[in-house]
Amino acid sequence: MSRKNPSANNHSQRLFLFVGICSILGVVLGGTASHAEMQQCLTAETPSNECLTQDPTIKVVEGMSGGLVAGAGAAIAVTWQSWQKK
């Protein structure tokens, strides 16, 4: 079995790897940031009503999903830009 364009296949593999890594990093950073924000809110002298009523798990999941979208979007944008320069 011969490949007609191994370079294109290599680019696709790198794109998926790059998007995957950036997405995972986005999830970790988004979850960590929202967890830290929640902890800071709860330890404030006068925590807000929103802080006291919001479920911390939901807040962390929201941060993780935002990080996932941001990481994947950034990876795709950077890859697209580098392909346009070539």
Order of alpha helices (4+ residues) and beta strands (2+ residues): alpha-alpha-alpha
